[in-house]
């Protein structure tokens, strides 16, 4: 069999193909180090909640995001039925709904780019974006300690 192109041997073509393939793979969040990374608000908000995001990375990809909030006693916001009813009545949305929506978008996009805000949950959207970006920055650096974020 002759040469594959005028200037390249089979070995050179194979080497070039491998380099191109590796560069293509490297563009897919490969800078994220495997592990669990958490970012949380430095203080409780005016409603008594402290929001947090935990991101799990495996093989350089985001495979799980946990986004929620807790109060000083450790109670989880998405478990608070009274809060859910009150927020749903006033804003037309509640924590379990927007939490799922934001997490699914970020996992699908492998980051916060393209995550859309939901009407009635724009403050939580802003907090989610900031906390997720902080957790992902820790993932890039391989820092597993919780990052506190001032709002």
N, C-alpha and C positions, 0 to 999 in steps of 0.2 A: 504494500500500500504506500502511496506517495505521501508527500507532505500535505497537511491540512490547510495550510495557507502558505503563501509565498515565503514569508519570513520566519515562520514558527514551526518548531518540531512538535510532535505529539506530547512530549514531556513539558514543553513550554506552555502549550495550550492547556494541559491538565493543571499545571501550577497556577496559571492565570485564572482558570475557572475556580480553583480552590480559594484563591485570594478573594475573588469577587463574591463567592458564596459566604465566606467568613465575614466579610464586610457587611453583607446584607443581613446576616444573623445578628451582628453586633448592633445594628440600629434598633433592635426591638427591646428596649429597656434592659439590655444586658449589663448596664452599669449598676443595676440594682443588685445588692447582695442578698442572698437568701437569709431569711429570718423573720422575726416579728419586730415591728417598729411602731411605737406609740408616740402621739403628740396630744397634749391636752391643754385646755385653757389654764392659765396660771391662777385665776381666781374664779369663784362662783359668780354667775351673772345675777342680774337684778331679780330674777325669778327663783334663785336658789339652786341653779343647776351648773355643773361643770362639764362641758362637752369634751369628748375625746374621740380620737380615731386611732385604730390599730390596723396596720397593714401587714399581711403575711405575703412574703415573696418566696417563690420556689422556682428554681431554674431561671432566675432573672425576670420572672413574670409575677405580676400581682395576681394572687389566686384567691384572696379573701380580704375583705375590708369590714371591720366592725366600727360602726359610728353610733354613738349614743351619748348620754349624759347621766350623771349621778348627782344626788343631793348630799348634804353633809353626813347623813346617816348611811349613805351607800346605796340607797334605793335608786333603781334604774328608771330613767324617764319614760322609756317605751313600755314599762310595766304599769305606769300610773294611769289607771282607767279614768279617774276624775279629770286629770289634766287632758287626757285624750278627748274626752267628751266636751270639755270646755273649749279646747282649741278647735275641734272640729265644728262646733256650733258657731264660733266667732270667725274662724279663718277658712273653713271649708276643707281643712286638711289636718292631719294629726301625725305625731312622730313616727309611728310604724310605717306609714305610707311614704313620707318624704325620705326617711332613712333608707328604705329599700330602693327607692328611685335613685337617689344620689349614689349609693353604693354600686348598684348595677351599672349605671353609666360610667363611673370611674373604672370599674373592673373591665368593662367592654372596651373602653378607650385606653386602658393601661395608663391612666393618669387623669388629671383634672381637666385637661384640654377637651372642650366639647361638652362638658357637663352643663346641663341647662337648669336654671332656677325654676322652682315651682311657685306659683302664686300662693301667697299665704305662708310660705316657708323661706322667704328670701334671707332673713337673718341667719337661719340655720344653714342655708346654702353658702353664704359668705364664710361662716365659721367652718363648715365642712371643707371648703376649698383651701382655706388657710391651714387648717390642721392636717389635711391630707398631704398638701405640699410639704409641710414640715416633716411629716412622717416619711415621705418619699426622699426628702433630702437626707434624713438619717439613714435610709436604706442605701442611698448612693455612697454614703460615707462608712456604712457598716456600724453605725452607732446604735446600740440596742437600748440605751437608757432612755427613759421617757423625756421627751422634749416639752418644756413648758412654754406656752405662747401667750404673750400679753395681747389683750384686745382693747 
